[in-house]
């Protein structure tokens, strides 16, 4: 099957899951964010969807750039703009590799990862790099792929517009 079709299908399924989720404890905004990789040789997209209870589902696909996963140990991390790890997605994603990329992947509901439900939300991780201190520019979170500890690729995580 076409990888784009599978990815779009997973987004549709994700939307159905979020809309069917119970609203008894609805305290968080339904939020969808994405991280698009199209440089550093890595091509792919990861989508994060938060329900009203603050749980998040992550789905995505990498079509190129993840070379020889048997030899290279890839880790998928959410980091702030200073490189501090906010969440390690590696085991939750359980990525299955194919030639230079991955098969489409999706997590089960992650109750300990929220996007903007409370002060621990990864989209709310604001840091200030010292070199930009005069401008006080707020940072943003990134999805970072590390290969045996070294950064292989990085893409910002941004909330998707409705």
N, C-alpha and C positions, 0 to 999 in steps of 0.2 A: 504494500500500500504506500501511497505517497506520504512522505513525512509531514508535509504541510497540512494535509487532510487530517492526519492523526493528531497533530498539534491543535488544530482548530476544533476538532471533536473533543479533545480533552478540556478546552476552554468552555465549550458548551456544557459538558458534563459538570465541570466545576461550578458554572453558573446555576445549574439545576440544584446541585448540592447546597449551595449557599442560600438559594431562595427557599428550599425545603427545610432548612435548619429551623429549629424551634425558636420562637421569639420570647419565651418566658423570661429570660434574663437579658433582654435586649438593652445593652448599655453602651455598646461600641458602634461606631459607624461602619457600615459595610464599605470596605476599601479594597481597591485593586491596584497593585503596583507592578512594575515590570523592570527588568534589567536586560538590556540588549547589548550583546557582544558583537562587534563588527570590526575589531581592530586587534592588533597584537597576534594575528593569525588565528584567533578563536572566533568562530561564528556561531551564534546561538541566542536563544531568548529564554528567560525564566520569568514566570508570572506568579505573583503572590496574591492570594485572595483571602481577606479577613471577613469573618461573619460577625453578626451582632453580639456574639458572646466573647469575641476577642480571639477566637481560634483561627489559625491560618492554614491554608492548603497551598502547597507549592507545586507547580508543574512546569515543564520545560523540555527543551531539546537543544543539543549542540550538534551542528552539522559538520563542523570542521575545526581542526586545531588541537584536539586532545589526542596527541600522538602516543602510541604504544603504552596504553594504560597498565600493561603487565609490568613494564619496566619503570614507569613513572607513577608515583603515588599521588593522585589528585585529591585535594581537599577543597570543599566548597564552603566558604565562610562569608558571613555578613560582618563587615567591618565599618568603623567610622572613618572619617577622612584622615585620621592620624594612624590608622592601621590597627586600632584596638579591636579585638574580636568581640562582637556583640552576640553572635549566634553561630554555632558550627552546624551546618546543614548536612555534612558528609554522610553520616549514618542514616539520617532520616530520608535522604533522597534515594539511597540504594541504587545508584546509577548503574545501568548495564551499558557497556561500551560496544561500539561497532567500529569499523575502520575510520579512524581519525575523528570520531564523534561519539554520540550516545544514541540510544533508542529513546523515544519519548518517555519521560518519567513523571511521576506524581507521588506526592506524599499522602499519607493519611492525615487526618486532622492533627495539627500541632498545637496543643493547648498552651504550651510555654513560649510560643512565638506570636507576638502581636505587632501590628504595623503602627497603629496610632490610637490604641485603646486607652493607654495610661502613660505615665512618664517613662515606662520601660519600652515603649514602642520604638521599633528600629527606625521608623521614618522621623522620629522626634529626636534622634541622637544628634545633638548639636555640639560641635567642638569648634575651637578657634585655634587655627594654626598660628604659631608665634610669628612667623614671617608676614602674616596678614593682619597682625594685631591692630595696626592703625585703622584698617578698614572694618575690622570686626565682622568679617564675612562668615556667615554660618556655613558649616560643612554639611555634607550629606552622606548617607550610608552607601556602601558599595557591596556588590557581590563580587567576591574575590576568589579566583581559582589559584590554589598554590600547588606547585609540583615539587614534592619532597622538601617543603619548607620555603621555596622561592616563589615569588609571585609570578604566575604565568600570564594572567589576564585579570582585568578589573573593569567593571561597568557600574555606573551609578544606578541606584534603585530609586525610581521616581513614581509617584502616584499617577495613575492614569486618569485622564480627564473623561468625564461622562459625555 
